[in-house]
Amino acid sequence: MKARILFFSLAACSPPEDQLLDSEPTASEQSHFVDVGADIGLTKVHTGGSAEKGYIAEAKGGGAAWLDFDGDGDLDLYWVNGAALDDAQGGGNALY
């Protein structure tokens, strides 16, 4: 019974055949990203431990969260940085 439910659940997730793409997306359909971080004041550099990542503590580092920290209705960015074991300060965290 469980296998049958799994099968029908997965089958329902696939798109109809007429919606499958037969060709590459056109230029207007492709995503385009522009780095505006420095222009809007995001100057932090992500630190995630040493390049070798010899220890699990160095491999697990950094991240970001969007929240309304000051209650003004606009989302603020809290930037969490990792650090290498020989430089415990790392890049430091920041709130934008």
Secondary structure by P-SEA (a helix, b strand, c coil): caaaaaaaaaaaaccccccccccccccccbbbbbbccccccccbbbbccccccccccccccccccccccccccbbbbbbbbbbccccccccccccc
